[in-house]
Amino acid sequence: MNVNGPLRRNLLAVRVTPKASRNEITGLYRAADGAVSLSVKVTAAPDKGQANAAVIKALAKAMMVSRSTFHLVKGQTDRNKTFEITGPTHPIEAFLASLTDTGTSDGKDH
């Protein structure tokens, strides 16, 4: 994975859109500062950790790994989150390699 991608060592950067019409990983998001994160939309509201749990479930399902692979280490109440990956990163690296940019530098999700 490239150094500027969403996965650095065992940390995964994620940008979350809660209260979406469906749960999905929409691709990569590039912020105005050039930081890249994985763009994830979830139907859950950002209330009492519901959206965070939905993000973990969506990540695990899409990457075909256990939910316990992902531990939220930063961004509990922020749309920009950092997850620590426990276990092998190979399945996650393979999934990320299949994605393309979906966001723009103006900060708007597509």
URLIN-V628933 format. One record per backbone hydrogen bond with DSSP energy under -0.5 kcal/mol. NH is the residue of the N-H (numbers start at 1). CO is the residue of the C=O. Records with the same first field share a line. If there is no record, write none. Layout:
# URLIN-V628933
NH->CO + CO
This chain:
# URLIN-V628933
5->2
8->6 + 11
11->8
12->83
13->6 + 11
14->81
15->38
16->14 + 79
17->40
18->16
19->44
20->42
24->22 + 41
26->24 + 39
27->39
28->100
29->37
31->29 + 35
34->31
37->29
38->13
39->27
40->15 + 38
41->24
42->17
47->45
50->47
51->45
53->49
54->50
55->51
56->52
57->53
58->54
59->55
60->56
61->57
62->58
63->59
64->60 + 61
65->60
69->66
70->67
71->84
73->82
74->82
78->75
81->14 + 79
82->74
83->12
84->71
85->10
86->69 + 84
93->89
94->90
95->91
96->92
97->93
98->94 + 95
99->96
102->28
103->28
104->108
107->104
